[in-house]
Amino acid sequence: MKSNSTTNSRTALVTGASAGIGTAFARHLAAQGYSLLLVARREDRLKDLAAELTDAHNIRCDVFAADLTDPAAPAAIVHHATAHGIAIDVLINNAGLSGKTAFTETPWETVAGELQLMVTAPTELMHRTAGGMRQRGWGRIVNLSSIAAFSPPGASLLYTGIKSYVALASQSLDMELKPHGVHVTALCPGFTRTEFHDVMGTRESASRLPGILWQQPEDVVREGWNAVMSGNPVCIPGTVNKIAASSMRPLPVRVQYILGRTLNPFKNG
């Protein structure tokens, strides 16, 4: 167990913590001594994970069952943290899904839920927690984007546009918050071996892809965490993904970031 007084005094909020990259983040942070507030819909899984991590690393691990497609969920999560004396020092905005049907054939309630889950909820959670991080002079935020943010848009899918928003918003907020000790990173994985494709019903087609395209969630998390700790606003984990992303964008991500930071005519301070 890796633990010290600094990390033991800090707490990480992880959304979508019941599976995949969210679970991997929870395990990675627990091993470093961070206390945890785990959020997902499946409370039974959260409790099992909390018991595992508490036993293994002797940390505080709270759980809060919430469906982030509910507009009331982000405020309820932060209210729960405040009521229990939990200051959020690390935010892992991981919860997500992808639509499976054509836009015009999808009920608006489903589309609205997708936008709430992956656009509004993570943005609200950042807004509700970043102020405290800034006040304390330290914070880390990882937002799950995707290599899709660098890809051409797919027919009918909002996913590419959503993940592009996450990547760009993360960089903008990093520019604002970094001078105050708060780093924001967009983590942009490619194909990752999680339940995502089972939930989306795309496992059969995904399984036909070459093995070289796939990463384990633990590898994605390790690269993402190293990136946010190093102050890198965008992390594309894996050599294959880095090559693919660079081939799809005319300017390297780092150059885009520098230009956006220095040439913004609307910059406030």
Secondary structure, 3 states (H helix, E strand, C coil): CCCCHHHHCCEEEEECCCCHHHHHHHHHHHHCCCEEEEEECCHHHHHHHHHHHHHHHCCCEEEEECCCCCCCHHHHHHHHHHHCCCCEEEEEECCCCCCCCCHHHCCHHHHHHHHHHHHHHHHHHHHHHHHHHHHHCCEEEEEECCHHHHCCCCCCCCHHHHHHHHHHHHHHHHHHHHHHCEEEEEECCCEECCCHHHHHCCHHHHCCCCHHHEECHHHHHHHHHHHHHHCCCEECCCHHHHHHHHHHCCCCHHHHHHHHHHCCCCCCC
